Each structure stands twice: as C-alpha cells, then as structure tokens.
Amino acid sequence: MPNSLDKIDTQILALLQQNSNRTTKSIANELGMTTTPIFERIKKLEKEGYINKYVAVLNNKKIGLKQTVFIGITLQGHTRSFLEKFVTQINSFPEVIECHRVSGNFDYLLKLVVEDIEAYETFIISKLTLLPYLGNVQSLIALSTNKETNEIDLSSLL
C-alpha cells in the first residue's frame, strides 16, 4: 500500500470521502474502534498530506451555475515564462474550477462552471482572449452530466 497506509487508514479515507462532516465517533463506531485512535489516525493522515482539505460539494444548478464548459488551450510558446504566466492568470479566474496541464492536442484543459452560455461568452471575451500568450482555444459545452464525483475508489488498496 502507498506510503504506510493500512486497512484502517484506507477505510477512514473512504468514509471521509463519502461525508467529510462525519464525527470521529461515528467513524470509530462504524470501524468497531474507539475515538482516540481514529482521531489520531485522521490527524496523521492530514499531517502526511493524504487529506488536502474538507469541502462541501455544492449543487451548481441550485446556486445558479447551470453551464459546464471544458476548454482545450494551446499556448503560443512553451517556455517556462509562458507556462507560469498562463497558470497565474488562469488561477485568478473564479469561473475556472479545474486547470490541468495535459499531453496531446492541447497544453491545458480547463473546466469552467458559469451561469449560462452568455456568461461563458463574457468570460471568453473579457478574460480569456485578453491573455497575450494564448494560441488556440477549443470549447466543449457540456449538454448534461452523467457522473461527477471527487470520490476516489480505494478498494484496490484494501
């Protein structure tokens, strides 16, 4: 198992992925343990970087963000300076919820969540196309979402 994860650690991670708001007591009860060792294990998992943060997963549509868009981007150059400037600028855009450097036809793949197609057009015109080192941009509009999760299957680690 990666970096000293044992079966109990993996089970704790799986339970926290399902509901990060769970109490130490509820996790201990489910695993048939007492709270103190569970608490200590969670703190160790946090300290060692297995747990980056705890978040609430929001319902995008309920909060008015109805459009998901994926954007494949090719930069004009590939120097360290181009890459660093691009990432710095992209990270400042709240519409961008994911930014991945990828191989293949694009340099980067972005995931945006916006109110609607008009908000996406505004993003393109007022933000993205103003980047001086931007090359090709290809947009993919999500028509529907069939699966969306942050949960990683840990069963292979057990």
Secondary structure, 3 states (H helix, E strand, C coil): CHHHCCHHHHHHHHHHHHCCCCCHHHHHHHHCCCHHHHHHHHHHHHHCCCCCCCCCCCCCCCCCCCEEEEEEEEECCCCHHHHHHHHHHHHCCCCEEEEEECCCCCCEEEEEEECCHHHHHHHHHHCHHHCCCEEEEEEEECCCCCCCCCCCCCHHHC
